[in-house]
Structures are given as structure tokens and as C-alpha cells.
Amino acid sequence: MQISWSLEAVNKVQSIRKYLLEEWSEDEVNSFLMKLMNFEKRVVRHPKLYPASLKYPSLRKAVISKHQSVIYGIDREIIRIYTILDHRQNKTL
């Protein structure tokens, strides 16, 4: 399986990284990036590990920490990462 990141997801990673640098520390940035890498490794081996959405069954939500979740879908042999939610920034979600 391969992973494909949408432009929105890439932009969200950059936005979260910037937020963490401004509000927290470089250690928090490194922890976030490590969690993303670990998520990639797990989801490539077990694409259906995370639950499918009841409203949108083609999408899955992986909670990678209490602060971030990844929304992705499986398209044949490609895992498409659509967006990342940072719950510290998205208080209304």
C-alpha cells in the first residue's frame, strides 16, 4: 500500500507545526511528527485498523493523540489522507 497526502492535509501539517512552535515547543513538534510517522507505518500494514465513519463509510478517523486525528480513505492500494484535525485549534469540532 502507498500513502497519498492531499494538499489540504499537507497544509494542515504545516499549520499544526507552526501552531506548536508558537504556542508550545520544538519537542511538541517532534512528538507530533513522530506520531504521524507511526500512524503511517500502522495504517500501511493495517488499513482498516481505524473505524469507518457512520455518516461517510468511505472515510476513517485515526486518533493519533488526544490532540490530533487523521481523516483518510482507502482507494484500492492507496491510502488517501484527506485532512488532519488539531483539537486544540478546532474547539468547535
C-alpha positions in Angstrom: 0.0 0.0 0.0 1.0 3.6 -0.7 0.1 6.8 1.1 -1.1 9.8 -0.7 -1.4 13.2 1.1 -3.9 15.7 -0.1 -2.8 19.3 -0.4 -5.2 20.1 2.5 -3.5 17.5 4.7 0.0 18.8 3.9 -1.2 22.4 4.7 -2.7 21.2 7.9 0.6 19.5 9.0 2.3 22.8 8.3 -0.4 24.8 10.2 -0.2 22.5 13.2 3.6 22.6 13.1 3.5 26.4 13.1 1.0 26.5 15.9 3.0 24.1 18.1 6.2 26.2 17.6 4.3 29.4 18.5 2.4 28.0 21.5 4.4 25.1 22.8 7.9 23.9 21.8 10.1 22.1 19.3 9.7 19.0 21.4 5.9 19.1 20.8 6.6 19.5 17.0 8.9 16.5 17.0 6.4 14.4 19.0 3.6 15.3 16.6 5.7 14.4 13.5 6.8 11.1 15.2 3.1 10.3 15.8 2.3 10.9 12.1 5.2 8.7 11.0 4.0 5.9 13.4 0.4 6.3 12.1 1.7 5.9 8.5 3.5 2.7 9.4 0.5 1.2 11.2 -2.0 2.2 8.5 0.1 0.8 5.7 0.1 -2.6 7.4 -3.5 -2.5 8.7 -5.5 0.0 6.5 -8.8 -0.9 8.2 -7.4 -0.6 11.8 -9.3 2.6 12.4 -13.1 2.9 12.5 -15.1 3.9 9.4 -17.4 6.9 9.7 -21.1 6.1 10.2 -22.1 9.1 8.1 -19.3 8.7 5.5 -18.4 5.0 5.4 -15.6 5.5 2.9 -13.7 7.7 5.4 -11.9 6.6 8.5 -10.8 8.6 11.5 -7.5 7.7 13.3 -7.0 9.4 16.6 -3.2 9.7 16.8 -3.2 11.6 20.1 -5.7 13.3 22.3 -4.9 16.5 20.3 -4.9 15.2 16.7 -6.9 13.0 14.4 -6.3 11.9 10.8 -9.1 11.6 8.3 -8.3 9.1 5.5 -9.8 6.8 3.0 -8.7 3.6 1.2 -8.8 3.6 -2.6 -7.6 0.2 -3.9 -3.9 0.1 -3.0 -3.7 3.8 -1.9 -4.4 5.2 1.5 -5.5 8.8 0.9 -5.0 11.2 3.7 -7.6 14.0 3.4 -7.0 16.1 6.4 -5.7 16.3 10.0 -7.7 17.8 12.8 -6.0 19.5 15.7 -8.5 19.6 18.5 -6.6 22.4 20.3 -7.2 24.7 17.4 -10.6 23.3 16.4 -12.5 23.9 19.6 -15.9 23.8 17.8 -15.5 20.3 16.4 
